[in-house]
Amino acid sequence: MKVAEIMNRAPLSLRDDETFGSAFERLRDAQVTTIPVVDADGVYEGIFDLKDIWRLLLPRAAHLNRNSIEDLSFVSSSLDRMKDEISEAAPLPIRQFLTADDLPVVYADSPVQQAILLIDKYGETVAVVDRQTRKLVGTVSAWQILDALR
């Protein structure tokens, strides 16, 4: 089975010049965990996801790598302080929050197993891009794969 058979061909996306605040609201309002980011020409730039929000709210040592600290009982940040951190980041362009982990992609003609591998490694949704132009043509999520397996 190829990715093209199950991908979402009209995914929600963000422009790379949108702000963190706008991206935060769209993620929350759509109740999704990831949204692809594209430039003005539709070329895939990365993913804005919950991890971008968590990185803002967690101490740096908590997200350095998979073996980072797990006990945060020493942190005493209030809900108001976390809201302030979101507000402070709100005017910043989301391109500042994209990381190297945001770039893995599949192509419409990729086997679904390639998407499974990337979803397992990087997160719930993977961008599907055109091989020549790198323009976003869709997304494939873990849920779409599970639905196809019914």
C-alpha positions in Angstrom: 0.0 0.0 0.0 1.3 3.5 -0.9 0.9 6.6 1.2 -1.2 8.2 -1.6 -4.0 5.7 -0.9 -4.6 6.9 2.7 -3.1 10.4 3.0 -5.1 13.6 3.8 -4.9 15.6 0.6 -6.2 18.8 2.2 -4.3 19.1 5.5 -4.5 22.1 7.8 -1.2 24.0 7.5 0.5 27.1 8.8 2.6 29.7 7.0 6.1 30.1 8.3 5.5 33.8 8.9 2.6 33.2 11.2 3.1 33.8 14.9 3.4 31.3 17.7 0.2 32.7 19.2 -1.7 32.1 16.0 -0.3 28.6 15.6 -1.0 27.8 19.3 -4.7 28.8 18.8 -5.1 26.8 15.5 -3.5 23.7 17.1 -5.8 24.0 20.2 -9.0 24.9 18.2 -8.5 22.0 15.7 -7.6 19.7 18.6 -4.7 18.2 16.7 -1.1 17.5 17.9 0.7 18.6 14.7 0.3 21.1 11.9 2.7 21.3 8.9 4.4 24.6 8.2 5.0 25.9 4.7 6.5 29.0 3.1 4.7 31.4 0.9 5.1 29.0 -2.1 3.7 26.0 -0.2 7.2 24.4 0.3 7.3 22.3 3.4 9.4 23.9 6.2 8.6 21.7 9.2 6.0 20.8 11.8 4.5 23.0 14.6 3.4 20.6 17.3 2.7 20.1 20.9 6.4 19.5 21.5 7.0 23.1 20.6 4.6 24.2 23.3 6.0 21.8 25.8 9.6 22.9 25.1 8.5 26.4 26.0 6.9 25.3 29.3 9.3 22.7 30.6 12.8 23.4 32.0 15.5 22.9 29.4 16.9 19.9 31.1 13.6 18.1 30.8 13.7 17.9 27.0 17.4 17.7 26.1 17.0 14.0 25.1 15.1 10.9 25.9 17.3 10.3 29.0 16.7 13.8 30.5 15.3 14.3 33.9 11.8 12.9 34.5 11.1 14.1 38.1 10.1 17.7 38.0 8.8 17.9 41.5 11.3 20.7 42.2 9.6 23.0 39.6 7.2 25.5 41.0 5.8 27.2 38.0 2.2 28.4 38.4 -0.5 28.2 35.7 -0.4 32.0 35.5 3.4 31.8 34.8 2.9 29.2 32.1 0.2 31.4 30.5 2.7 34.3 30.7 5.3 32.2 28.8 2.8 31.5 26.1 1.9 35.2 25.9 5.5 36.2 25.7 6.1 33.8 22.8 2.8 34.7 21.0 4.3 37.5 18.7 7.3 35.4 17.6 7.3 33.8 14.1 6.8 30.1 14.3 9.8 29.5 12.1 11.8 30.1 15.3 10.3 27.0 16.8 11.0 24.6 14.0 13.8 22.1 14.7 15.7 19.5 12.6 13.3 16.9 13.9 10.6 18.7 11.9 11.9 17.7 8.5 11.3 14.0 7.9 8.9 13.5 5.0 7.4 10.8 2.9 6.2 10.9 -0.7 2.9 9.9 -2.2 4.5 6.9 -3.8 6.3 5.9 -0.5 5.2 2.6 1.0 3.0 3.0 4.1 5.7 1.2 6.1 8.0 4.3 5.5 5.3 6.5 7.1 5.0 4.0 10.0 8.7 4.2 10.6 8.7 8.0 10.7 5.6 8.2 12.8 7.2 5.8 15.3 10.4 7.8 15.4 9.1 11.4 15.2 5.4 11.6 16.1 1.8 11.1 15.2 1.7 12.8 11.7 4.2 13.0 8.8 4.2 15.5 6.0 3.8 14.2 2.4 5.7 16.3 -0.1 6.2 16.4 -3.8 9.6 14.8 -4.6 10.8 17.6 -6.9 9.3 20.8 -5.4 9.1 19.8 -1.7 5.6 21.4 -1.7 3.2 20.0 0.9 0.7 17.7 -0.8 -0.8 16.0 2.2 -0.2 14.4 5.6 -0.5 10.9 6.9 -1.3 10.1 10.5 -1.2 7.1 12.7 -5.0 7.2 12.8 -5.2 7.1 9.0 -3.0 4.0 8.9 -5.0 2.3 11.7 -8.2 3.1 9.8 -6.8 1.5 6.6 -5.9 -1.6 8.6 -9.5 -2.3 9.6 
